[in-house]
Amino acid sequence: MIVIAGGTGFLGRALATALVADRRQVTVLTRKPPSGTPVSASVSHVEWHPEDGGGAWTKVIDGAEAVINLAGESIASGRWTARRKAQLVDSRLQATRSLAGAVAAATSPPPVFVSASAIGYYGDRSDEVLREASAPGSDFLASLCVQWEREAMRANSSRTRVALVRTGIVLDPTGGALAKMLPPFKMFVGGPLGSGRQYMAWIHLTDWVRLVRWTIGSDRASGPINATAPEPVTNREFSTALGAALHRPSLLPAPAFALRVLLGEMAGPLLLASQRVIPARAQELGFEFSYRRLQPALQALFAG
């Protein structure tokens, strides 16, 4: 049985579906378990409130094959006011601290704890090639990722391997960043953001799911693992490729100052920061990407 905290979100749903297809039993930890008849006999939901520091949910951790931590408030769902930033931090640190504590306290702890992180760890780094060993950045999102990963590593022991999956921009039209990018392009007003020179580290949803499944099963996959395709692109290149995949122009740039006025502080780390991240660790350990280049990835997403 594999436990997923945050399994009702965009990534969690895709991962749970793939694990069920692998004939795995999945338990999703959620604040609001669905009522009524379960959609699948292979997926169960258990109520949890990580801020309480324990509860009946800890029983499913004991003896689990793996625990996957995807819990946390959406980074891009509102302006970064002081209150919102506190929510972003607390939702990640509380959940990760509770899960790591339950793993460490288990009589039969899971052999692997896969905890989410993000390439925001690296901050804004121009055209520097960023690998897992690269130093963290210094902005809010980088600081959050450093704290987040530190909490996850509390579960590390001789009996539990901890992997920190630093996720880039996950591409799928049904959710995540790409879903928010589509409306302007479909209305013929899409284009690069800011200068367009900033690097974007992306990954196809299929490869993200495959990478997490591979991480669960690979004994050498531990510590930071960049979940990004091997060939990051500039924002201008991304806009051109997306426009071509949608048969739309990509000519109208969104000025950096306008994005900062509209979105505030979050515009920098989420839209204007340059992060030329490569998946050095995954490639070193032999993971093979289905979509290494952006154009084929977008064509696969929008084919037909």
C-alpha positions in Angstrom: 0.0 0.0 0.0 1.3 3.5 -0.9 0.2 6.5 1.0 -0.2 9.9 -0.8 -0.7 13.1 1.2 -2.0 15.8 -1.1 -3.4 13.1 -3.4 -6.5 15.1 -4.4 -4.6 17.8 -6.3 -3.5 17.9 -9.9 -0.3 15.9 -9.5 -1.7 13.6 -6.8 -4.6 12.5 -8.9 -2.4 11.6 -11.8 0.0 9.7 -9.6 -2.7 7.8 -7.9 -4.3 6.8 -11.2 -0.9 5.5 -12.4 -0.3 3.5 -9.2 -3.7 1.9 -9.4 -2.9 1.0 -13.0 0.3 -0.7 -11.6 -2.1 -2.7 -9.4 -1.0 -0.9 -6.2 -3.3 -0.1 -3.3 -3.4 3.6 -2.6 -4.4 5.5 0.5 -4.9 9.2 0.1 -4.6 11.4 3.2 -7.1 14.3 2.9 -8.8 16.9 5.1 -12.1 16.1 3.5 -12.6 12.5 2.5 -15.3 12.1 -0.2 -18.6 10.7 0.9 -20.5 7.9 -0.8 -19.4 4.9 -2.7 -15.6 4.8 -3.5 -14.8 5.4 -7.1 -12.2 2.6 -7.0 -11.6 -0.3 -4.7 -7.9 0.3 -5.0 -8.1 3.8 -3.6 -9.1 4.7 0.0 -9.3 8.1 1.7 -8.3 8.7 5.3 -9.0 12.0 7.0 -6.0 13.9 8.4 -5.2 17.2 10.0 -1.4 17.5 10.1 -1.5 20.5 12.4 -2.9 18.3 15.2 0.4 16.4 15.3 -1.1 12.9 15.2 -4.3 11.0 14.9 -5.7 7.8 13.5 -4.1 8.5 10.1 -0.7 7.6 11.4 -1.7 3.9 11.4 -1.6 3.8 7.6 2.0 5.0 7.6 3.1 1.9 9.7 3.8 -0.9 7.2 3.3 1.2 4.0 5.4 0.4 1.0 6.0 4.1 0.4 4.8 7.5 1.6 4.5 10.4 -1.0 4.1 13.9 0.4 2.5 16.4 -2.1 0.7 18.4 0.6 0.6 22.2 0.6 -1.4 25.2 -0.4 -1.1 26.3 -4.1 1.8 28.7 -4.6 0.0 30.5 -7.5 -3.5 30.9 -6.1 -3.3 34.4 -4.7 -1.1 37.4 -4.2 1.7 36.9 -1.7 0.5 39.0 1.2 2.1 38.4 4.6 -0.8 36.3 5.6 -0.7 34.2 2.3 3.0 33.6 2.6 2.5 32.3 6.2 -0.2 29.9 4.9 2.2 28.7 2.1 4.9 28.0 4.7 2.7 26.5 7.4 0.8 24.2 5.0 4.0 22.6 3.8 6.1 22.5 7.0 3.2 21.3 9.2 2.3 18.5 6.8 5.9 17.4 6.2 6.8 17.6 9.9 3.8 15.4 10.8 4.5 12.8 8.0 8.2 12.6 8.9 7.4 12.2 12.5 4.9 9.4 11.7 7.5 7.7 9.5 10.2 7.9 12.2 7.8 6.6 14.9 6.5 3.7 12.9 7.2 0.1 14.1 7.5 -0.9 10.4 8.5 2.4 8.7 8.1 2.7 5.0 11.3 2.0 3.1 10.9 5.2 1.1 9.5 8.7 1.8 9.2 10.8 -1.3 8.6 14.5 -0.4 7.8 17.2 -2.8 9.9 20.3 -3.3 10.3 22.7 -6.2 12.9 24.2 -8.5 12.1 27.5 -6.7 14.9 26.2 -4.4 17.4 27.7 -6.8 16.1 31.2 -7.1 16.7 33.5 -10.1 20.0 32.3 -11.7 20.2 33.8 -15.2 21.7 31.2 -17.6 23.6 29.2 -15.0 23.1 25.5 -15.4 21.6 24.2 -12.1 22.1 20.7 -10.8 21.0 19.2 -7.5 24.3 20.2 -5.9 23.8 23.9 -6.8 23.3 26.3 -3.9 19.8 27.6 -3.0 18.6 31.0 -3.9 17.7 33.7 -1.4 14.1 34.8 -2.2 11.0 33.7 -0.3 10.3 30.7 -2.5 13.9 29.4 -2.2 13.8 29.9 1.6 10.5 28.0 1.7 12.0 25.1 -0.2 15.0 24.9 2.0 12.8 24.7 5.1 10.5 22.2 3.4 13.3 19.8 2.5 14.9 20.1 6.0 11.6 18.9 7.5 11.4 16.0 5.1 14.9 14.9 5.9 13.9 14.3 9.5 12.4 11.0 8.2 15.8 9.8 6.9 17.2 6.7 8.7 18.8 3.4 8.1 15.3 2.0 7.5 13.8 4.9 5.4 15.3 6.4 2.3 14.2 10.1 1.7 13.9 11.5 -1.8 13.2 15.2 -2.4 11.6 15.7 -5.8 12.2 19.3 -7.0 9.5 19.7 -9.5 9.6 22.2 -12.4 6.7 23.4 -14.6 4.5 20.3 -15.1 2.9 20.3 -18.5 -0.7 19.1 -19.0 -3.6 21.1 -20.3 -5.9 19.8 -17.5 -4.1 21.6 -14.7 -1.1 23.3 -13.3 0.7 26.2 -15.0 -0.1 25.2 -18.6 -3.8 25.3 -18.0 -3.4 28.9 -16.9 -1.3 29.8 -19.9 -3.8 28.5 -22.5 -6.6 31.1 -22.5 -4.4 34.1 -23.8 -3.0 31.9 -26.6 -6.5 30.6 -27.5 -7.6 34.2 -27.7 -4.7 35.1 -30.0 -3.0 37.3 -27.4 -0.3 35.0 -26.1 3.4 35.8 -26.0 6.6 35.8 -23.9 6.6 37.1 -20.4 8.9 39.9 -19.5 12.1 39.8 -21.6 11.5 36.2 -22.6 15.1 35.4 -21.9 14.5 33.7 -18.6 14.9 29.9 -18.6 12.0 27.6 -17.9 12.5 24.1 -16.6 9.6 22.0 -17.6 8.4 18.4 -17.5 5.6 16.5 -19.2 3.1 15.2 -16.7 3.6 11.6 -18.0 7.4 11.9 -17.2 6.7 13.5 -13.8 4.5 10.5 -12.8 7.1 8.1 -14.3 9.9 9.8 -12.4 8.1 9.5 -9.0 7.2 5.9 -9.6 10.9 5.2 -10.6 12.0 7.0 -7.4 9.8 4.8 -5.3 11.4 1.7 -6.8 15.1 2.8 -7.2 17.1 2.2 -4.1 19.8 4.7 -5.1 17.3 7.5 -5.7 17.7 9.6 -2.5 18.2 13.2 -1.6 17.4 16.0 -4.1 16.1 14.9 -7.5 15.3 17.5 -10.2 12.0 16.6 -11.8 12.6 18.5 -15.0 13.2 17.5 -18.6 16.8 17.5 -19.8 16.4 20.4 -22.2 15.1 23.6 -20.5 14.1 26.4 -22.8 13.8 30.2 -22.6 10.4 31.7 -22.0 10.4 33.1 -25.6 11.2 29.6 -27.0 8.4 28.1 -24.8 5.9 30.7 -26.1 6.8 30.1 -29.7 6.5 26.3 -29.3 3.2 26.6 -27.4 1.8 29.0 -30.1 2.8 26.5 -32.8 1.2 23.6 -31.0 -2.0 25.5 -30.7 -1.8 27.0 -34.2 -1.8 30.5 -32.6 0.6 33.4 -32.8 2.9 34.2 -29.8 3.6 37.8 -30.6 2.3 39.9 -27.7 4.7 40.1 -24.8 3.5 40.8 -21.2 5.9 43.4 -19.8 7.6 42.6 -16.6 6.4 45.8 -14.9 2.8 44.9 -15.7 3.2 41.4 -14.3 4.6 42.8 -11.1 1.8 45.3 -10.8 -0.8 42.6 -11.4 0.7 39.8 -9.3 3.0 41.5 -6.9 6.0 39.7 -5.4 5.0 36.3 -6.8 5.5 37.5 -10.4 9.3 37.3 -9.9 9.8 33.7 -8.7 7.0 32.2 -10.7 7.1 34.0 -14.0 10.2 36.1 -14.4 13.0 34.1 -12.6 15.4 32.2 -14.8 16.0 28.6 -13.7 18.1 26.5 -16.2 17.6 23.3 -14.2 18.7 19.9 -15.5 17.9 16.4 -14.0 21.5 15.5 -13.4 20.7 12.9 -10.6 17.9 11.1 -12.5 20.0 10.8 -15.6 23.1 9.6 -13.6 20.9 6.8 -12.2 19.6 5.8 -15.6 16.1 7.3 -15.7 15.0 7.7 -19.4 12.6 10.6 -20.3 9.8 10.0 -22.7 9.8 13.7 -23.6 13.3 15.3 -23.6 12.4 18.2 -25.9 9.6 20.7 -25.6 8.1 20.6 -29.1 7.3 16.9 -29.1 6.0 17.1 -25.6 3.5 19.9 -26.6 2.6 18.2 -29.8 1.7 15.0 -27.8 -0.4 17.1 -25.4 -2.4 18.8 -28.1 -2.5 16.1 -30.8 -5.9 15.9 -32.3 
